[in-house]
Amino acid sequence: MLANMEYRTITEQYGRLVSLSRPAPGLSLRAFLRAAQGHERFYWENTHDPVAFAGMGIAVELTAWGAERFHKIEQRARELFDSAYVEDGGQPAARPRLFGGFAFRDDFAPDNTWAVFAPAQFILPHFQLTQVGGSTWLTMNAHLSPDDTLDDVLPELYAALDERYALLSSYPHPNPSPSQWGEANGRGNVKIHYPMSYDAWANAITRATESMNAGAMQKVVLARIAEIRQPQPIDVDAALDYLGERYPDCYRFLFEPQAGHAFYGATPELLARVQGHQVATMGLAGSIRRGTNPDQDMALGRQLLHDPKERYEHALVVDEIKRRLEPMTETLHVPSEPTLYKLSNIQHLYTPINGWMREARGVLPLVELLHPTPALGGQPREAAMDFIREAEPAPRGWYAAPVGFLDHQLDGAFAVAIRSAVVQDRRAWLYAGAGIVADSQPQKEWDETALKFRPMLGALGIESL
């Protein structure tokens, strides 16, 4: 059936998209998501961004497989939005958006962990809540059948939108306190299993550094998994509450294409943001823990800034991003020295990168160009990807891959899905990676991944482990 659908336009498959928006005072993203429990759900927020989103239900779903997956999603998204009828109520930010992402590899085949996730998968929610500064807007996305006319259906659709707003407004809007974040998770007999042993980890790093000393690679990023089982279903909403409070400077996301099958996280790393000709990305590589007091924290930051191994790893990332972007940009600003990006439990070397594109082609060409950067794959890219496939005991799925949104102009923002977890009912799989270069030490890299597991462990109420 999927093969036949490839030859049908979006309009033929779904009907013409009709998108209507209205102000929604009193609604919040978190309350909206809780009201959507049991449905497909989507969420994107960062404290420093003026606009944040949540969605529920499916109006349109786009999937793609193989090496052309980025182009196929771009083509289908363009078809969807080019034929759409949109009334945004005077707030352009409330216009419809596709939420989704890509697997780490284009040859990804869904396994048990990632059973409902495709190599490329985007969903236009039936209802979308947009937060713009201090205001919120509710958007409904529906379809116009060939037998209907806009004049006939618009009054009914606006009535349905108003009815949905009234229903959402009637739900209680809980505001959990910090003491309640972990109560729904981490209770009872929680079991943690690490599929990769330390010995296997050390062996992989030894083989990687030998390859680097032989000149085959400069860097590779190796990841490991923590599998969590608990007696009660995992409360994704409680996890997102925790992440929102502890990691507000990160890109918090949720992609739940089937109720109970959720991928969520709080990632500090922006892969690409495009608006017209403007592009922004970053180099984020090199890590050290936070201090227990301001003096220690400052000393650790200075240590990171002057660590030759960490600076070399960071420079590989920044130089490669610059190399990939320069042919596509008229101007590109790359600071000569990194600064520190501080999170609650870890600090990274950070270089913001901004530019002006020669052509305004939307965000997906940039996502394809940049993924994976050396920060999550390695250098050179092909050799590192081959090594990762051989060394890691399980596929990454969507971990370390692009996740984000597309707007009606095919602009948007995508983060790198690190500090993330995929959940099925009572089970969760957490991922953490470390950049390996020629002088990496297995124990230090193991400890770094343990540090990177902490946000997701804390979100599951098992921070003490």
Backbone torsions as a table, in degrees:
resi	resn	phi	psi	omega
1	MET	NA	-40.9	-179.6
2	LEU	-60.7	-37.5	-179.7
3	ALA	-63.2	-40.1	178.9
4	ASN	-67.7	-37.8	-178.1
5	MET	-64.8	-25.2	-179.9
6	GLU	-59.6	-25.7	-176.0
7	TYR	-95.1	4.2	178.0
8	ARG	-104.2	137.9	176.0
9	THR	-71.0	165.4	178.2
10	ILE	-59.9	-41.6	-180.0
11	THR	-63.5	-40.9	177.9
12	GLU	-65.6	-35.1	-175.9
13	GLN	-79.3	-43.2	-173.3
14	TYR	-114.0	-24.2	-166.3
15	GLY	96.9	169.2	-178.6
16	ARG	-69.2	134.6	178.2
17	LEU	-73.3	131.6	172.0
18	VAL	-120.9	123.2	-176.8
19	SER	-125.3	123.1	-177.0
20	LEU	-125.6	141.5	-178.5
21	SER	-129.9	153.5	175.7
22	ARG	-148.5	154.8	174.3
23	PRO	-59.9	146.9	-178.6
24	ALA	-135.1	63.6	-178.8
25	PRO	-61.2	141.9	177.7
26	GLY	93.2	-14.9	179.1
27	LEU	-90.9	143.9	175.8
28	SER	-122.8	157.3	-179.3
29	LEU	-60.9	-44.4	-176.3
30	ARG	-67.3	-41.2	177.7
31	ALA	-66.3	-38.3	177.3
32	PHE	-60.1	-44.2	179.8
33	LEU	-65.2	-40.1	178.9
34	ARG	-65.5	-37.6	177.6
35	ALA	-66.8	-22.1	-178.1
36	ALA	-91.0	5.7	179.6
37	GLN	-56.2	138.3	-176.0
38	GLY	91.7	-5.7	176.5
39	HIS	-116.8	172.1	171.0
40	GLU	-67.6	138.6	-174.1
41	ARG	-139.3	152.2	-176.5
42	PHE	-146.8	147.7	-173.3
43	TYR	-157.6	141.9	177.8
44	TRP	-151.8	125.6	-179.5
45	GLU	-159.8	143.6	171.5
46	ASN	-145.9	132.2	-174.0
47	THR	-55.7	-32.5	-175.9
48	HIS	-86.0	-8.6	177.3
49	ASP	-91.4	138.4	-177.5
50	PRO	-73.6	-16.5	-175.6
51	VAL	-124.2	137.3	176.5
52	ALA	-137.5	159.8	-170.7
53	PHE	-139.5	153.7	165.9
54	ALA	-143.0	153.1	-179.3
55	GLY	-144.1	158.5	176.2
56	MET	-145.9	146.4	179.5
57	GLY	77.0	172.2	-178.3
58	ILE	-125.3	119.7	170.7
59	ALA	-95.3	-39.6	179.0
60	VAL	-145.0	139.3	174.0
61	GLU	-126.5	128.9	178.6
62	LEU	-115.9	131.0	175.1
63	THR	-131.5	155.3	177.7
64	ALA	-153.2	152.3	-176.8
65	TRP	-131.5	155.3	172.4
66	GLY	86.9	-174.9	-173.9
67	ALA	-65.4	-21.4	-178.6
68	GLU	-94.8	16.2	-171.9
69	ARG	-61.5	-37.2	179.4
70	PHE	-65.2	-46.4	-179.3
71	HIS	-65.0	-40.1	-179.3
72	LYS	-64.4	-42.3	177.5
73	ILE	-64.7	-41.9	178.1
74	GLU	-59.8	-44.7	-179.0
75	GLN	-63.1	-45.7	-178.3
76	ARG	-69.1	-37.5	178.1
77	ALA	-65.7	-39.1	178.2
78	ARG	-63.2	-43.6	176.5
79	GLU	-58.1	-44.7	-177.6
80	LEU	-60.3	-50.2	-173.2
81	PHE	-80.6	-30.6	-179.3
82	ASP	-63.7	-31.6	-177.7
83	SER	-97.3	3.7	-172.1
84	ALA	-79.3	150.6	169.1
85	TYR	-105.6	120.9	-173.5
86	VAL	-127.7	128.2	168.3
87	GLU	-121.6	109.1	-172.7
88	ASP	-93.3	4.6	178.4
89	GLY	68.0	16.5	-179.5
90	GLY	91.3	5.4	178.4
91	GLN	-124.3	96.7	-176.9
92	PRO	-57.1	-29.3	-179.4
93	ALA	-65.5	-18.9	-178.8
94	ALA	-83.9	-1.1	179.9
95	ARG	-62.8	159.9	-172.5
96	PRO	-65.3	147.1	178.7
97	ARG	-135.0	145.4	171.8
98	LEU	-93.5	130.9	179.1
99	PHE	-111.9	138.5	178.9
100	GLY	165.7	-153.2	-177.8
101	GLY	178.4	-161.6	-172.6
102	PHE	-134.9	153.4	170.2
103	ALA	-73.1	161.7	-179.2
104	PHE	-61.7	-36.8	-178.1
105	ARG	-117.4	147.4	179.2
106	ASP	-77.7	-14.8	176.1
107	ASP	-98.3	18.8	179.7
108	PHE	-60.3	131.9	174.4
109	ALA	-116.7	118.8	-176.1
110	PRO	-54.1	128.5	175.1
111	ASP	-106.6	-167.3	-176.9
112	ASN	-60.0	-41.6	-178.2
113	THR	-63.5	-40.3	-174.8
114	TRP	-111.8	40.5	-168.5
115	ALA	-60.2	-32.7	-174.1
116	VAL	-106.5	13.4	-177.9
117	PHE	-110.2	132.8	178.8
118	ALA	-96.9	167.2	176.1
119	PRO	-60.1	-28.2	171.4
120	ALA	-143.9	128.0	-173.0
121	GLN	-152.6	123.5	-179.7
122	PHE	-134.4	142.8	-178.4
123	ILE	-130.3	130.9	168.9
124	LEU	-91.8	113.9	-175.8
125	PRO	-70.0	150.9	176.3
126	HIS	-65.1	-40.4	174.5
127	PHE	-126.3	135.7	-178.7
128	GLN	-128.3	130.2	174.5
129	LEU	-108.1	126.8	-178.6
130	THR	-115.1	128.6	176.4
131	GLN	-105.8	119.0	-178.9
132	VAL	-122.5	103.3	-176.2
133	GLY	60.9	-121.7	-179.9
134	GLY	-96.3	6.5	-178.5
135	SER	-115.0	158.1	177.1
136	THR	-129.5	148.6	-177.8
137	TRP	-133.1	135.2	177.8
138	LEU	-103.6	129.6	-179.1
139	THR	-119.5	136.5	174.1
140	MET	-114.9	130.2	177.0
141	ASN	-110.5	123.3	-177.5
142	ALA	-138.2	-176.6	-175.9
143	HIS	-126.8	143.4	177.2
144	LEU	-102.1	116.5	179.7
145	SER	-74.6	159.8	-179.4
146	PRO	-58.7	-23.7	-177.2
147	ASP	-86.9	-8.2	-176.9
148	ASP	-103.7	157.6	172.6
149	THR	-118.6	154.5	-179.4
150	LEU	-57.8	-43.4	-178.0
151	ASP	-60.3	-32.3	-179.4
152	ASP	-75.3	-39.2	-170.0
153	VAL	-96.0	-22.2	-175.0
154	LEU	-58.1	-45.2	177.8
155	PRO	-58.8	-39.5	179.6
156	GLU	-67.2	-40.1	-179.1
157	LEU	-68.5	-40.4	176.8
158	TYR	-64.6	-38.0	176.8
159	ALA	-63.0	-39.7	178.1
160	ALA	-67.0	-37.0	178.0
161	LEU	-65.2	-44.1	178.1
162	ASP	-63.7	-38.6	178.8
163	GLU	-64.2	-41.5	178.3
164	ARG	-64.6	-40.0	177.7
165	TYR	-61.8	-43.4	178.9
166	ALA	-62.2	-40.6	179.8
167	LEU	-64.9	-46.3	179.4
168	LEU	-63.1	-36.2	179.8
169	SER	-67.6	-23.7	-178.1
170	SER	-81.2	-16.0	179.7
171	TYR	-71.9	148.0	172.9
172	PRO	-64.7	147.3	-179.1
173	HIS	-114.2	80.7	-177.9
174	PRO	-67.6	148.6	176.6
175	ASN	-127.0	81.9	-173.6
176	PRO	-57.6	140.6	176.2
177	SER	-81.8	162.1	179.3
178	PRO	-53.7	-34.0	-179.1
179	SER	-68.5	-15.8	-177.4
180	GLN	-96.9	-10.4	-173.3
181	TRP	-57.2	-43.6	-175.4
182	GLY	-93.8	-1.4	-174.1
183	GLU	-63.5	-34.7	-176.9
184	ALA	-78.8	-15.0	-178.5
185	ASN	-124.7	163.0	172.7
186	GLY	74.7	14.1	179.8
187	ARG	-96.3	150.0	175.0
188	GLY	81.8	-152.4	-173.5
189	ASN	-87.0	81.4	179.0
190	VAL	-80.5	131.8	179.9
191	LYS	-116.7	135.9	177.9
192	ILE	-121.4	129.6	179.1
193	HIS	-128.5	132.2	177.0
194	TYR	-108.3	107.2	-176.5
195	PRO	-59.7	-28.4	178.9
196	MET	-101.0	119.6	177.0
197	SER	-73.6	164.6	177.1
198	TYR	-62.6	-38.7	-179.8
199	ASP	-61.5	-41.8	178.4
200	ALA	-65.9	-38.9	177.5
201	TRP	-61.6	-48.8	-178.8
202	ALA	-62.9	-39.5	179.0
203	ASN	-63.6	-42.0	179.3
204	ALA	-63.3	-40.9	179.9
205	ILE	-68.5	-38.1	176.9
206	THR	-61.5	-44.6	178.6
207	ARG	-64.9	-37.9	179.5
208	ALA	-65.2	-45.9	-178.2
209	THR	-68.4	-33.9	174.8
210	GLU	-62.9	-40.5	177.7
211	SER	-63.8	-38.0	179.1
212	MET	-68.6	-41.7	179.0
213	ASN	-66.6	-23.2	176.3
214	ALA	-86.1	-4.4	176.5
215	GLY	91.6	5.8	-177.4
216	ALA	-79.6	-29.9	-179.3
217	MET	-142.3	159.9	170.7
218	GLN	-106.9	-30.4	-177.4
219	LYS	-158.9	148.0	169.6
220	VAL	-144.5	144.9	177.9
221	VAL	-103.2	121.4	178.1
222	LEU	-108.6	139.2	-177.0
223	ALA	-122.0	153.8	171.9
224	ARG	-132.0	167.0	-170.6
225	ILE	-120.6	143.2	167.5
226	ALA	-116.4	120.6	179.1
227	GLU	-99.2	126.0	-176.5
228	ILE	-111.6	134.8	171.5
229	ARG	-129.0	134.2	177.1
230	GLN	-138.1	160.4	-172.7
231	PRO	-67.6	-31.1	-175.9
232	GLN	-109.1	156.8	178.1
233	PRO	-56.8	142.3	-179.8
234	ILE	-73.1	131.4	-179.3
235	ASP	-91.8	99.3	-178.8
236	VAL	-65.3	-35.3	-179.1
237	ASP	-64.4	-41.4	176.6
238	ALA	-63.5	-37.6	177.8
239	ALA	-63.4	-42.8	179.4
240	LEU	-67.4	-35.6	175.3
241	ASP	-59.1	-46.0	179.8
242	TYR	-60.8	-47.9	-177.5
243	LEU	-65.1	-37.5	179.2
244	GLY	-64.2	-34.3	179.3
245	GLU	-80.7	-41.7	-174.5
246	ARG	-86.1	-28.4	-174.5
247	TYR	-131.7	55.8	-176.7
248	PRO	-66.5	-24.0	-178.9
249	ASP	-80.4	-4.4	179.1
250	CYS	-92.5	164.4	173.0
251	TYR	-83.3	107.0	179.3
252	ARG	-92.1	130.6	-174.4
253	PHE	-139.5	154.9	172.5
254	LEU	-142.4	129.2	172.2
255	PHE	-129.1	108.2	-176.1
256	GLU	-124.1	81.5	-174.6
257	PRO	-73.8	-11.4	174.2
258	GLN	-145.5	134.2	-176.0
259	ALA	-54.0	129.3	-179.9
260	GLY	89.8	-7.6	176.9
261	HIS	-118.1	96.2	-169.1
262	ALA	-124.9	140.1	170.9
263	PHE	-117.1	122.4	-176.1
264	TYR	-145.4	164.8	179.2
265	GLY	-179.5	-179.0	176.2
266	ALA	-138.5	93.9	-173.7
267	THR	-103.5	137.1	177.0
268	PRO	-83.6	-6.6	-166.0
269	GLU	-105.4	115.6	173.2
270	LEU	-84.2	127.0	175.3
271	LEU	-85.1	-50.3	179.5
272	ALA	-162.6	135.9	168.7
273	ARG	-125.8	128.0	-178.1
274	VAL	-128.6	130.6	172.6
275	GLN	-137.4	104.2	-174.8
276	GLY	64.6	-121.6	178.9
277	HIS	-88.9	-10.2	-175.3
278	GLN	-83.7	135.6	177.9
279	VAL	-132.0	141.7	175.7
280	ALA	-136.0	140.3	173.4
281	THR	-149.8	-166.5	-179.7
282	MET	-159.1	156.4	165.8
283	GLY	-102.7	123.7	-178.9
284	LEU	-136.2	100.2	-179.3
285	ALA	-159.8	143.5	-172.8
286	GLY	99.9	122.7	-170.6
287	SER	-141.3	152.5	171.1
288	ILE	-156.3	157.8	-177.6
289	ARG	-71.5	166.8	172.0
290	ARG	-83.2	155.4	177.7
291	GLY	-84.1	163.0	178.5
292	THR	-84.6	-10.0	174.9
293	ASN	-148.0	165.2	-175.1
294	PRO	-57.5	-40.0	-178.7
295	ASP	-66.1	-44.6	178.9
296	GLN	-65.7	-38.8	-179.7
297	ASP	-63.2	-41.9	178.7
298	MET	-65.9	-39.4	179.4
299	ALA	-65.2	-40.7	177.9
300	LEU	-64.9	-39.0	177.0
301	GLY	-62.0	-43.5	177.5
302	ARG	-63.4	-39.0	178.2
303	GLN	-60.3	-43.0	179.4
304	LEU	-65.0	-43.2	-177.9
305	LEU	-64.3	-23.3	-175.8
306	HIS	-113.8	11.0	179.8
307	ASP	-82.4	116.8	-176.5
308	PRO	-58.9	-40.8	-179.4
309	LYS	-63.5	-45.6	-178.2
310	GLU	-68.5	-39.2	178.8
311	ARG	-66.1	-38.7	177.8
312	TYR	-63.6	-46.5	178.7
313	GLU	-59.2	-42.5	-179.6
314	HIS	-66.6	-42.2	-178.8
315	ALA	-63.1	-35.9	176.8
316	LEU	-58.6	-42.2	-179.2
317	VAL	-66.5	-51.6	-175.9
318	VAL	-63.3	-44.2	-178.1
319	ASP	-63.6	-38.1	-179.0
320	GLU	-72.6	-39.6	175.7
321	ILE	-61.0	-44.4	178.5
322	LYS	-60.2	-43.6	-179.4
323	ARG	-61.7	-40.6	-178.4
324	ARG	-71.9	-33.9	-174.7
325	LEU	-84.3	-30.0	-171.8
326	GLU	-54.5	-42.0	-179.6
327	PRO	-66.5	-19.2	-175.8
328	MET	-100.5	-3.6	-173.6
329	THR	-121.0	145.8	172.3
330	GLU	-80.3	-40.7	176.1
331	THR	-132.9	147.0	-180.0
332	LEU	-146.9	119.3	-178.6
333	HIS	-103.0	117.4	179.8
334	VAL	-129.4	107.7	179.0
335	PRO	-57.0	147.0	-176.1
336	SER	-76.9	-21.1	-178.5
337	GLU	-128.8	140.5	176.6
338	PRO	-77.1	160.8	170.6
339	THR	-117.0	-172.4	-179.3
340	LEU	-102.5	136.4	174.7
341	TYR	-111.9	107.1	-171.7
342	LYS	-100.9	125.0	171.2
343	LEU	-111.0	178.9	-172.1
344	SER	-66.0	-28.0	-176.5
345	ASN	-121.8	-4.9	-172.5
346	ILE	-154.5	154.7	173.8
347	GLN	-131.5	143.9	-174.3
348	HIS	-123.4	157.1	165.0
349	LEU	-76.5	135.7	-168.6
350	TYR	-139.1	130.5	173.4
351	THR	-129.7	110.7	175.5
352	PRO	-74.5	140.3	-177.9
353	ILE	-128.2	125.9	-178.4
354	ASN	-133.5	147.4	-179.5
355	GLY	-157.6	178.5	178.9
356	TRP	-122.8	117.1	-175.4
357	MET	-73.6	145.4	175.3
358	ARG	-65.5	-36.5	177.9
359	GLU	-129.5	142.9	175.6
360	ALA	-88.1	93.5	-174.1
361	ARG	-111.8	6.5	-177.2
362	GLY	88.7	-179.9	-171.5
363	VAL	-87.4	-28.2	-171.5
364	LEU	-64.2	-39.1	175.3
365	PRO	-58.3	-34.2	177.8
366	LEU	-72.1	-39.3	177.9
367	VAL	-59.8	-45.9	179.4
368	GLU	-63.9	-40.3	-178.9
369	LEU	-64.3	-40.6	-171.7
370	LEU	-88.3	-28.5	-174.4
371	HIS	-82.2	136.4	-18.0
372	PRO	-83.2	142.8	172.0
373	THR	-71.9	166.5	175.7
374	PRO	-60.3	-14.4	178.4
375	ALA	-68.7	-24.0	-178.2
376	LEU	-127.5	-11.3	177.1
377	GLY	-114.0	-76.8	178.1
378	GLY	154.8	-169.8	-177.5
379	GLN	-146.4	125.7	-6.1
380	PRO	-68.6	156.3	-170.0
381	ARG	-59.7	-49.1	-173.5
382	GLU	-64.3	-45.1	-179.8
383	ALA	-63.5	-40.9	179.6
384	ALA	-65.4	-41.8	180.0
385	MET	-63.1	-39.6	177.5
386	ASP	-64.1	-40.6	-179.8
387	PHE	-66.2	-42.3	179.4
388	ILE	-59.8	-45.2	-179.6
389	ARG	-57.3	-40.5	-176.6
390	GLU	-78.5	-34.1	-170.1
391	ALA	-87.1	-32.5	-175.1
392	GLU	-87.5	136.4	-172.7
393	PRO	-75.8	-13.0	-178.7
394	ALA	-143.7	149.7	178.8
395	PRO	-64.0	149.7	-179.0
396	ARG	-75.5	-19.3	-174.5
397	GLY	61.8	-125.8	178.9
398	TRP	-92.6	-3.5	177.6
399	TYR	-59.9	137.6	177.0
400	ALA	66.9	16.5	-177.7
401	ALA	-111.2	171.4	-178.4
402	PRO	-73.7	132.4	173.4
403	VAL	-137.1	137.0	-177.0
404	GLY	172.6	-144.0	-174.9
405	PHE	-144.9	158.7	174.2
406	LEU	-121.7	136.6	174.7
407	ASP	-98.6	-173.2	-173.3
408	HIS	-68.4	-17.0	176.7
409	GLN	-97.5	5.0	-176.5
410	LEU	67.5	14.5	164.9
411	ASP	-79.6	172.1	179.0
412	GLY	161.9	-167.4	-178.5
413	ALA	-139.7	139.7	177.3
414	PHE	-133.3	133.1	174.1
415	ALA	-104.4	166.2	175.0
416	VAL	-91.6	121.5	-169.5
417	ALA	-78.4	69.8	170.0
418	ILE	-103.2	176.8	-173.6
419	ARG	47.4	58.4	-169.2
420	SER	-137.6	166.0	178.8
421	ALA	-147.6	147.7	172.1
422	VAL	-115.1	135.4	-169.8
423	VAL	-123.5	138.4	168.4
424	GLN	-133.1	105.5	175.2
425	ASP	54.4	-104.6	-176.3
426	ARG	-97.8	5.6	-176.8
427	ARG	-121.1	147.2	175.8
428	ALA	-141.4	146.4	175.3
429	TRP	-119.1	121.1	-179.6
430	LEU	-106.3	147.4	-175.7
431	TYR	-127.4	143.4	175.1
432	ALA	-151.2	140.0	-176.9
433	GLY	-129.7	165.4	178.1
434	ALA	-141.7	141.5	178.0
435	GLY	-81.4	125.5	-177.3
436	ILE	-107.0	125.5	173.1
437	VAL	-123.6	-177.7	-167.2
438	ALA	-60.1	-30.8	-177.5
439	ASP	-105.2	21.6	177.7
440	SER	-68.0	145.7	177.6
441	GLN	-112.7	130.4	-174.6
442	PRO	-54.4	-44.8	-176.3
443	GLN	-65.2	-41.9	179.7
444	LYS	-63.9	-40.3	-180.0
445	GLU	-71.1	-35.4	175.0
446	TRP	-61.1	-44.8	179.1
447	ASP	-64.2	-35.7	178.7
448	GLU	-64.7	-42.0	178.5
449	THR	-66.7	-35.1	176.6
450	ALA	-61.1	-39.0	177.3
451	LEU	-64.8	-37.8	-178.0
452	LYS	-76.3	-18.3	173.3
453	PHE	-72.4	-22.5	-169.0
454	ARG	-59.1	-40.4	179.2
455	PRO	-58.9	-44.3	-178.5
456	MET	-73.7	-34.7	174.3
457	LEU	-62.8	-44.6	178.0
458	GLY	-61.6	-38.6	178.7
459	ALA	-65.0	-22.9	177.3
460	LEU	-94.1	9.2	175.7
461	GLY	75.5	18.5	-178.6
462	ILE	-123.7	38.9	-178.0
463	GLU	-61.9	-31.4	-176.3
464	SER	-67.8	-18.1	-179.9
465	LEU	-87.4	NA	NA
